[in-house]
Amino acid sequence: MTVFLVSFCNILFSFGIGLVVAKFLGPEEFGRFALAYATALFVQTGFFDWIRLGATRFYSERIRSEEPAVRATLDFGFAVIALSLAAGSSLLMLSGIKFPLSYGLIALALGVALANGVFDYHTALVRARFDDRLFTRILLVKNIAALASMGFGAFLFGSAKIVLIGTILSLGASIITARAALHDPASNPRLARFSIARSLMTYSLPIVGANLLYLGIPLANRSILAIVEGFSETGQFSLAYDFGIKTIQAIGSTLDIILFQLAVAIHELQGPARARRQIARNLTIVIGTVLPACTGLWLTLPSIEHLVVPEAFRGHFDSLLPLMMTGLFCIAIIQYGISPIFQIGKKTGPLILAALAACTADPLLLLLLPRDGGAARLAIAQSGAMLLALIVLIGFASRAWRRWPRTRDLAIIVFGNVVMSALVLPMREQDPGLSTLVLQVAAGAAVYAFVVLGLDIAGLQSLAFSRLRLTFARLKTLPLLRDL
């Protein structure tokens, strides 16, 4: 529960910093920052994400003590890739090739990729060890440093380059301050083994390839906008997409931190049959959480825009985000619901094929849609591509997977979503503001929770009651402890 809350707060904090940065940079400079940051995530995923995934799946407290060669291989692999990236980047700068971004922004984007890679790798190690205290400490330092360096950097200088430098500093500070706790005494570079690296890559590379392709679609769309419409239009598109994806990730990735690690632990301790049962339950929980989140985001959009969206981005924001919503829902279900089916079985090849289908669909849809659609045309094509990827991936999973969410549970989720929408939709016409938003969220969450918990999907009712009993038991023991 601690990891859930900390991860959720971390994503919300990052989300808030992004809005602050957008406000002080303005659409054009924010467009440069967003394109550079998207490039950094693309590079990080392509070069370093297989190491993070390997740590998440194959590292644990037991492995740390009994098989130090795993950590040694991960560390050595990261160092080799970082040096290769630095050498390749130097050659790229000397090549004279022209890009939508300046060489200075590209260099900083590569620095962000490296810093983010180090951060994600080490937090994956900590999560795999279930060290909640260290995980909380790392994220706390990162967020405080990010507010100081990125937020104030944007306010004082209004420069995308300064904000990117602040990103690197905040990520680096969080790892440097925890370096002693992150060290494995038994790990030694001499223990690194190519056979271990090959096993890790066999598992991870299809996932990395799929994630790279999914990231490539919005990156390519932003680049097209920057070339055709300018950085200001790129900034408008980027804020809507980043707002939507971070909102969904705040829920999906936080669930994934707990649910997938739980499935891995069950697979290791109780066998594959119990792990498959847990994965099916996880998928139900993900659908039951992401669907009302997407619906609720649309229902509360007028108040959200009024309260948190910088004035320079309004108008574009509320027209672009709804067009992206289908794609955001699909990518969340793919990443946090369907992909674990292939990850737990260590057969991740179909993930690439589904992502390739999405990459093929996006340009085809752009050709079919009206040419004068601007950013809206790209948003629709992006959503259509993600929808096709989800359909393809479900098709592959159906051939090899026999445990799926119960039809009854899916029907309850849809029913709860409809009831919630019927209650909250009339409130959308009220004057936008904090009171309207609070009323919408409270009413929607209450009625949806009443439906899904009352009808007990995925055993959530018993889980909720057990947590309440544990909380009450702790409260009852507090007076006794004080008396002692």
Buried (B, 14 or more C-beta within 10 A) or exposed (E): EEBEEBBBBBBBBBBBBBBBBBBBBBBBBBBBBBBBBBBBBBBBBBBBBBBBBBBBBBBBEEBBEEBBBBBBBBBBBBEEBBEEBEEEBEEBBEEEEEEBBBEEBBBBBBBBBBBBBBBBBBBBBBBBBEBBEBBBBBBBBBBBBBBBBBBBBBBEBBBBBBBBBBBBBBBBBBBEBBEEEBEBEEBBEEBBEEEBBEBBBEBBBBBBBBBBBBBBBBBBBBBBBBEEBEBBBBBBBBBBBBBBBBBBBBBBBBBBBBBBBBBBBBBEEEEEEEBBBBBBBBBBBBBBBBBBBBBBBBBBBBBBBBEBBBEBBEEBBBEBBBBBBBBBBBBBBBBBBBBBBBBBBEBBEBBBBBBBBBBBBBBEBBEEBEEEBBBBBBBBBBBBBBBBBBEBBBEBBEEEBEBBBEEEBBEBBEBBBEBBBEBBBEBBEBEBEEEBBEBBBEBBBEBBBEBBBEBBBBEBBEEEEEEEEEEEEEEEEEEEEEEE
